[in-house]
Amino acid sequence: MLAQIINTRFCALVFFCSILFVSEAQEVVVVDHTKNRKEKTALVVLNGFGDSKKNRRAQTEFFTTLNYDLFIPEFILRHSLDESVKVFSDFYIDQKLDEYDEVKVVCYIIGGYVLNRHVENEGLGQISTIIYDRSPIQERAPKVAVDRICLLSKMLFGDVIRQFSLVENSPLESTTGVEVGLIIENKATSLMRLFQKAAEKYGEYNFIPSQIDGNLDDYFHTVLDHDEMYVRFDITGDEIKYFLENGVFTQDAMRERYKWDSFEKRKP
C-alpha cells in the first residue's frame, strides 16, 4: 500500500512538473485595424488551468481562421480567484470590447466561472454567444489536487486552485438574447485516471446537459479529454465554428454520452 501511494505521488509530481515546464502562457491579441470595432466581432477565449504557451499557439492558429478579432487574456492570479475575475473585467474594459458589434466567448471550466462572475457584476454587454467547455470528471481535479497532492498543486497554481475547489461552478441566472453552447468532455485526463478512485469518492458524475447548464441552446459530447480540448481542433473545430456562426451545433454533433469507460486510456 505504501509503495502504491509513493508511486502515485511520484507520478503526480512528474505530471505537474511537465505542466510547469510548458506553461508561461502569454496574452494573445490579434486585431484587424482596418475596420472600426462597430463593424467587427470579438472572440474571447478564457482558458483554464491547462493553459500554456504551446496550447495558445494551437488556439491562435485555429481561431485566427474564423475572421474575428481574437483575445486570449492572462487572467488567473495565483493568489486570488476573486481578483482573477477583476483582472478579466479590467481586460474587457481596456480592450474596449463593448464597442464591438458582438462579443463571442469560448471558455474552459475556470474560464467559464470567471466569465459568469464578470457578467453578474458587469452585465452581458455586447456578449452574444458563449461556448462553455465542461467536464464532469476534470472539474473534480482541483479538489483532488488539493486533497491528495496539496503541496504540489499549490507550488504550481498558488492558492487559487484551493479557492476554486471550494466554489460551485453555477450557471448564470439568465442569458436572454445570448446563444449558449455546451461541450461535454467524455474522457478523463491522465491526471484524473491516476486519481480515479479518489475522484469517485465525491459521488456520481453528472453528464446531463440541462443539469450542467439550464441556459444551453445546444450541446454535444466530445471524445476529447480536457488537455486535448486545447489543441485538437481537427476534432472539435468544425462544431465550434458552426455554433459561433449559427447558434447551434451541426446535426451530426454527438448528443448522447459515449457508451464507454471514461477512464480507459484511448486515442481520440
Long-range contacts (C-beta under 8 A, 24 or more apart in sequence): 8-194, 8-195, 9-148, 9-149, 9-152, 11-194, 12-148, 12-149, 12-152, 12-191, 12-194, 12-195, 13-149, 13-152, 15-190, 15-191, 15-194, 16-149, 16-152, 16-153, 16-155, 16-156, 19-50, 19-52, 19-156, 20-156, 22-52, 22-53, 22-54, 23-51, 23-52, 23-53, 24-52, 24-53, 25-51, 25-52, 25-53, 25-55, 25-56, 25-74, 26-53, 26-56, 26-74, 27-72, 27-73, 27-74, 28-56, 28-59, 28-60, 28-70, 28-71, 28-72, 29-70, 29-71, 29-72, 29-95, 30-60, 30-64, 30-69, 30-70, 31-69, 31-70, 32-69, 37-69, 37-96, 37-99, 37-100, 37-101, 38-99, 38-100, 38-101, 39-101, 40-68, 40-69, 40-100, 40-101, 41-68, 41-69, 41-100, 41-101, 41-102, 41-103, 41-104, 42-68, 42-69, 42-70, 42-71, 42-95, 42-97, 42-100, 42-102, 42-103, 42-104, 42-126, 43-68, 43-69, 43-70, 43-71, 43-103, 43-104, 43-105, 43-106, 43-244, 44-71, 44-72, 44-73, 44-92, 44-97, 44-103, 44-104, 44-105, 44-106, 45-70, 45-71, 45-72, 45-105, 45-106, 45-107, 45-111, 46-73, 46-75, 46-88, 46-105, 46-106, 46-107, 46-108, 46-111, 46-112, 46-114, 46-115, 47-72, 47-76, 47-108, 47-111, 47-230, 48-108, 48-109, 48-110, 48-111, 48-133, 48-226, 49-76, 49-109, 49-110, 49-141, 49-142, 49-157, 49-161, 50-108, 50-226, 50-227, 50-229, 50-230, 51-76, 51-230, 52-230, 54-231, 55-230, 55-231, 58-230, 58-231, 58-233, 59-230, 59-231, 59-233, 62-233, 62-237, 63-106, 66-241, 66-244, 68-104, 68-244, 69-100, 71-95, 71-97, 75-114, 76-110, 76-114, 76-157, 76-160, 77-158, 77-160, 78-157, 78-158, 78-159, 78-160, 79-158, 79-159, 79-160, 80-159, 80-160, 80-163, 81-160, 81-163, 81-164, 81-167, 84-114, 84-160, 85-114, 85-117, 85-118, 85-121, 88-114, 88-115, 88-118, 89-118, 89-121, 89-122, 92-118, 92-122, 92-125, 97-125, 97-126, 98-125, 98-126, 99-126, 100-126, 101-126, 102-126, 102-127, 102-128, 102-129, 103-127, 103-128, 104-128, 104-129, 104-130, 104-131, 104-244, 105-129, 105-130, 105-131, 106-130, 106-131, 106-133, 106-240, 107-131, 107-132, 107-133, 108-133, 108-226, 108-229, 108-230, 109-133, 109-134, 109-135, 109-138, 109-139, 109-169, 109-226, 110-164, 112-169, 113-164, 113-167, 113-169, 116-170, 116-171, 116-172, 119-172, 120-172, 124-175, 124-177, 124-178, 127-178, 128-177, 128-178, 128-179, 129-178, 129-179, 129-180, 129-181, 129-243, 129-244, 129-247, 130-175, 130-178, 130-179, 130-180, 130-181, 131-180, 131-181, 131-182, 131-183, 131-240, 131-243, 131-244, 132-180, 132-181, 132-182, 132-183, 132-213, 133-183, 133-185, 133-226, 133-229, 134-182, 134-183, 134-184, 134-185, 134-212, 134-213, 135-184, 135-185, 135-225, 135-226, 136-184, 136-185, 136-205, 136-206, 136-207, 136-212, 137-185, 137-187, 137-188, 137-189, 137-192, 137-199, 137-205, 137-262, 137-263, 138-185, 138-188, 138-189, 138-192, 138-225, 138-226, 139-169, 140-192, 140-199, 140-202, 141-189, 141-191, 141-192, 141-199, 141-226, 143-202, 144-191, 144-192, 144-195, 144-198, 144-199, 145-191, 147-198, 148-195, 148-198, 171-212, 171-213, 171-214, 171-215, 172-215, 174-215, 175-215, 178-215, 179-217, 179-243, 179-247, 179-248, 180-213, 180-215, 180-216, 180-217, 181-216, 181-217, 181-218, 181-219, 181-243, 181-247, 181-248, 181-249, 182-209, 182-212, 182-213, 182-216, 182-218, 182-219, 182-220, 183-219, 183-220, 183-222, 183-229, 183-236, 183-239, 183-240, 184-209, 184-212, 184-219, 184-220, 184-221, 184-222, 184-257, 185-222, 185-224, 185-225, 185-226, 185-229, 186-221, 186-222, 186-223, 186-257, 186-258, 186-260, 186-262, 187-223, 187-224, 187-225, 187-228, 187-262, 187-266, 188-225, 188-262, 188-263, 189-225, 189-226, 189-227, 190-227, 190-265, 192-263, 193-263, 193-265, 196-263, 205-262, 207-257, 217-247, 217-248, 218-243, 218-247, 218-248, 218-249, 218-253, 219-249, 219-255, 220-249, 220-253, 220-254, 220-255, 221-254, 221-255, 221-256, 221-257, 221-258, 222-254, 223-258, 223-268, 224-268, 228-268, 232-268, 235-268
